[in-house]
Amino acid sequence: MDRTAAGGGMMARRDAIARAFGAAQDYDRHAAIQRRAAGALADRIAALDLPSPALLEFGCGTGFLTQAMQARGIGGHWTVSDLAPPMVERCRQRVSGPHLTFAVLDIERDEPPAAGDYDLITASLAAQWFDDLDAAVARLLRWVRPGGHVLFNTLASGTFREWRDALAKAGAGAGTPVYPSVEQIAAIHRQAQVAPPVAGLLHDRHDDARGFLASVKAIGAGVPARGHRPVGPAAMRAAMRHFEDAGSTATYEIVTCHFRRPLKDSRPLKDSRPLKDIGL
């Protein structure tokens, strides 16, 4: 595939992601894991020495992280953004204040209003949708001032392992994205890492496989991996049985990444290790 076609495919996928999340009207009711992850990330942010930061949040969703940061008294001026306009509006309805500016922003295509001057760029469970995580981190590090932080969490390869195992037993492949391993994430821009990435597991228990699949769709995360072929009815029924036999639990492997731009480094950062082929 040539670069033009590849670029068009990436744009089409991002548009599909934006539509899926924009249509997720029942997001909050099904997003218990996302709420917990946002709270833990807000605790990490609150521990930073940022008296009055210029902050950029991307992938704000309905505002779990925005609200959690506000509840922890984090000051400064924030630009709060998302790829999906309906999510930006729902976040605006959840939180308010003179320090908040809301924007529709595609981090991989658009330039934010204060690029180069942010003290902190953050997001909770949004970076897993990047086409190229390595290139995205380099881009984000260019947007913080020297000494500024890039701190976010994302999903790793242990996510939805029970569902992938159930499909494999049924002779089918999973449509969920192929997330990178913790080791792959830890290899990204090592020179800018404040500390190695921290991984943890959260478990989402469901009544049955149908409930799990409905929850994934309800939070807008049902956009399949590139090239995925739909699973046939017989294999799907078998996979659902295997998933239920294993306890109807979905694991999320969440990795928190913390980067910092060197205080005296004004050089442009280049991609350290492309991850274009691992489904981000």
C-alpha positions as CSV (number, residue, x, y, z in Angstrom):
1,M,0.0,0.0,0.0
2,D,1.4,3.4,-0.9
3,R,1.6,6.3,1.7
4,T,-1.4,8.1,0.3
5,A,-3.6,5.0,0.6
6,A,-2.1,4.3,4.1
7,G,-2.8,7.9,5.2
8,G,-6.3,7.7,3.9
9,G,-6.8,4.4,5.8
10,M,-5.6,6.0,9.1
11,M,-7.9,9.0,8.6
12,A,-10.8,6.7,7.9
13,R,-10.1,4.7,11.1
14,R,-9.8,7.8,13.2
15,D,-13.1,9.1,11.8
16,A,-14.7,5.7,12.7
17,I,-13.2,6.0,16.2
18,A,-14.6,9.5,16.6
19,R,-18.1,8.4,15.4
20,A,-18.1,5.4,17.8
21,F,-17.2,7.4,20.8
22,G,-19.5,10.3,19.8
23,A,-22.4,7.8,19.7
24,A,-21.6,6.2,23.1
25,Q,-24.5,7.7,24.9
26,D,-24.4,5.2,27.7
27,Y,-20.7,5.5,28.3
28,D,-20.7,6.5,31.9
29,R,-22.8,3.5,33.1
30,H,-20.4,1.0,31.5
31,A,-17.1,2.7,32.2
32,A,-16.2,1.7,35.7
33,I,-12.7,0.7,34.8
34,Q,-12.1,4.0,32.9
35,R,-13.3,5.9,36.0
36,R,-10.9,4.0,38.3
37,A,-8.0,4.5,35.9
38,A,-8.7,8.2,35.6
39,G,-8.7,8.6,39.4
40,A,-5.3,6.8,39.7
41,L,-3.8,9.0,37.0
42,A,-5.1,12.1,38.7
43,D,-3.4,11.0,41.9
44,R,-0.1,10.8,40.0
45,I,-0.6,14.3,38.5
46,A,-1.5,15.8,41.8
47,A,1.9,14.6,43.2
48,L,3.8,16.6,40.6
49,D,5.3,20.0,41.5
50,L,3.1,22.1,39.1
51,P,2.0,25.2,41.0
52,S,-0.1,26.7,38.1
53,P,0.4,24.6,35.0
54,A,-0.7,25.1,31.4
55,L,-2.2,21.7,30.8
56,L,-3.4,19.9,27.7
57,E,-5.7,16.9,28.1
58,F,-6.5,14.9,25.0
59,G,-9.1,12.1,24.7
60,C,-11.1,13.7,27.6
61,G,-14.2,11.5,26.9
62,T,-17.1,12.4,29.2
63,G,-14.7,14.0,31.7
64,F,-13.6,11.4,34.2
65,L,-10.0,12.6,34.3
66,T,-10.9,16.3,34.1
67,Q,-13.3,16.0,37.0
68,A,-10.8,13.9,39.0
69,M,-8.0,16.5,38.5
70,Q,-10.4,19.3,39.5
71,A,-11.4,17.4,42.7
72,R,-7.7,17.1,43.6
73,G,-7.3,20.9,43.4
74,I,-4.9,20.9,40.5
75,G,-4.6,24.5,39.3
76,G,-3.6,26.3,36.2
77,H,-5.2,26.7,32.8
78,W,-6.4,23.6,31.0
79,T,-7.2,22.9,27.4
80,V,-9.5,19.9,27.5
81,S,-9.9,18.1,24.1
82,D,-11.2,15.1,22.3
83,L,-11.4,13.7,18.8
84,A,-15.2,13.4,19.1
85,P,-17.2,16.7,19.4
86,P,-20.1,15.0,21.4
87,M,-17.6,13.9,24.0
88,V,-16.2,17.4,24.3
89,E,-19.7,18.7,24.9
90,R,-20.4,16.0,27.5
91,C,-17.2,16.8,29.3
92,R,-18.1,20.5,29.3
93,Q,-21.4,19.6,30.9
94,R,-19.7,17.6,33.6
95,V,-17.0,20.2,34.6
96,S,-16.8,23.9,34.5
97,G,-14.6,26.8,35.5
98,P,-12.8,29.9,34.1
99,H,-9.6,27.9,33.9
100,L,-11.1,25.4,31.3
101,T,-11.0,25.8,27.6
102,F,-12.6,23.0,25.5
103,A,-11.5,22.0,22.0
104,V,-12.1,19.4,19.4
105,L,-8.6,18.1,18.6
106,D,-7.0,15.2,16.7
107,I,-3.7,14.9,18.5
108,E,-2.1,13.1,15.5
109,R,-3.2,15.6,12.9
110,D,-3.9,19.0,14.6
111,E,-1.6,21.5,16.3
112,P,-2.9,22.5,19.7
113,P,-3.2,26.2,20.6
114,A,-0.2,26.5,22.9
115,A,2.2,23.9,21.3
116,G,5.6,24.2,22.9
117,D,4.4,26.0,26.1
118,Y,2.5,23.3,28.0
119,D,3.7,22.2,31.4
120,L,1.8,19.0,31.3
121,I,0.1,16.9,28.6
122,T,-2.1,14.0,29.9
123,A,-4.8,11.6,29.0
124,S,-6.5,8.6,30.5
125,L,-7.0,5.5,28.3
126,A,-6.8,7.4,25.0
127,A,-3.3,6.8,23.8
128,Q,-4.1,3.2,22.8
129,W,-6.0,4.6,19.8
130,F,-2.8,6.2,18.3
131,D,-1.7,4.8,15.0
132,D,2.0,5.1,16.1
133,L,2.6,5.5,19.8
134,D,6.3,6.2,19.5
135,A,5.7,9.1,17.0
136,A,2.9,10.4,19.2
137,V,5.1,10.6,22.3
138,A,7.7,12.5,20.3
139,R,5.0,14.9,19.1
140,L,3.7,15.4,22.6
141,L,7.2,16.1,24.0
142,R,7.7,18.8,21.4
143,W,4.5,20.5,22.7
144,V,5.6,20.7,26.4
145,R,8.1,23.4,27.4
146,P,11.6,22.3,28.5
147,G,11.1,20.5,31.8
148,G,7.5,19.8,31.0
149,H,5.7,16.5,31.6
150,V,3.9,14.0,29.4
151,L,2.0,11.6,31.7
152,F,-0.7,9.3,30.5
153,N,-2.0,5.7,30.9
154,T,-2.8,3.3,28.1
155,L,-3.7,-0.4,27.4
156,A,-1.2,-3.2,27.0
157,S,-1.4,-6.7,25.6
158,G,-3.0,-8.4,28.6
159,T,-6.2,-6.4,27.9
160,F,-9.2,-8.6,27.1
161,R,-7.1,-11.7,27.2
162,E,-10.0,-13.8,28.4
163,W,-12.1,-12.9,25.3
164,R,-9.1,-13.5,23.0
165,D,-8.6,-16.9,24.6
166,A,-12.3,-17.7,24.2
167,L,-12.2,-16.8,20.5
168,A,-9.0,-18.8,20.0
169,K,-10.7,-21.9,21.5
170,A,-13.5,-21.4,19.0
171,G,-11.1,-21.2,16.2
172,A,-11.6,-17.5,15.6
173,G,-9.5,-14.3,15.9
174,A,-10.3,-11.3,18.0
175,G,-11.4,-8.0,16.5
176,T,-10.0,-6.0,19.4
177,P,-6.8,-4.1,18.7
178,V,-3.4,-5.8,19.1
179,Y,-2.1,-3.8,22.0
180,P,1.7,-3.6,22.6
181,S,3.3,-5.5,25.5
182,V,4.6,-3.7,28.6
183,E,8.1,-4.3,27.3
184,Q,7.4,-2.7,24.0
185,I,5.9,0.4,25.7
186,A,8.9,0.5,28.0
187,A,11.2,0.8,25.0
188,I,9.6,4.1,23.8
189,H,11.8,7.2,24.3
190,R,13.8,5.7,27.2
191,Q,15.9,8.8,27.4
192,A,12.9,10.9,28.3
193,Q,11.3,8.6,30.8
194,V,11.0,9.9,34.4
195,A,10.7,6.3,35.5
196,P,9.9,2.9,33.8
197,P,6.3,2.5,32.9
198,V,4.1,1.0,35.7
199,A,1.7,-1.7,34.8
200,G,-1.4,-3.0,36.7
201,L,-4.4,-5.1,36.1
202,L,-8.1,-4.2,36.6
203,H,-10.9,-6.7,36.2
204,D,-14.4,-6.0,34.9
205,R,-16.8,-8.8,35.8
206,H,-20.0,-9.4,33.7
207,D,-23.1,-11.5,34.0
208,D,-22.3,-13.2,30.7
209,A,-20.6,-12.7,27.4
210,R,-23.4,-10.7,25.9
211,G,-23.0,-8.2,28.8
212,F,-19.3,-7.9,28.1
213,L,-19.8,-7.3,24.4
214,A,-22.5,-4.8,25.1
215,S,-20.3,-2.9,27.5
216,V,-17.5,-2.7,24.9
217,K,-19.9,-1.3,22.4
218,A,-21.4,1.1,24.9
219,I,-18.1,2.8,25.7
220,G,-17.3,3.3,22.0
221,A,-14.5,0.7,22.0
222,G,-16.0,-1.6,19.4
223,V,-14.0,-0.3,16.4
224,P,-12.2,-3.5,15.1
225,A,-8.6,-3.9,14.3
226,R,-7.5,-3.3,10.8
227,G,-8.2,-6.2,8.5
228,H,-10.4,-8.1,11.0
229,R,-12.9,-10.4,9.5
230,P,-16.2,-10.8,11.4
231,V,-16.6,-14.0,13.4
232,G,-19.3,-16.3,12.1
233,P,-22.4,-17.1,14.2
234,A,-21.3,-20.6,15.2
235,A,-17.8,-19.5,16.3
236,M,-19.2,-16.5,18.1
237,R,-21.6,-18.7,20.1
238,A,-18.8,-21.1,21.0
239,A,-16.5,-18.2,22.1
240,M,-19.3,-16.8,24.3
241,R,-19.7,-20.2,26.0
242,H,-15.9,-20.4,26.6
243,F,-15.9,-16.8,28.0
244,E,-18.7,-17.6,30.4
245,D,-17.1,-20.9,31.5
246,A,-14.0,-18.9,32.4
247,G,-16.0,-16.5,34.6
248,S,-17.2,-13.7,32.3
249,T,-14.4,-11.5,33.5
250,A,-12.5,-9.0,31.2
251,T,-9.0,-7.9,32.3
252,Y,-7.6,-4.5,31.5
253,E,-3.8,-4.2,31.6
254,I,-3.1,-0.6,32.2
255,V,0.3,1.0,31.8
256,T,1.1,4.5,33.1
257,C,3.9,6.3,31.2
258,H,5.7,9.4,32.5
259,F,8.0,11.3,30.2
260,R,9.7,14.7,30.7
261,R,11.4,17.0,28.3
262,P,15.0,17.9,29.4
263,L,15.3,21.4,30.9
264,K,18.1,22.4,28.5
265,D,16.9,20.4,25.5
266,S,15.4,22.6,22.7
267,R,16.2,20.1,19.9
268,P,13.3,18.4,18.0
269,L,12.6,14.9,19.2
270,K,12.5,12.2,16.6
271,D,10.7,8.9,16.8
272,S,12.8,6.4,18.7
273,R,11.2,3.2,17.6
274,P,8.2,3.0,15.2
275,L,5.3,0.9,16.3
276,K,3.2,1.2,13.2
277,D,2.6,-2.6,12.9
278,I,1.2,-3.4,16.4
279,G,-2.3,-2.0,16.1
280,L,-2.2,1.2,18.0
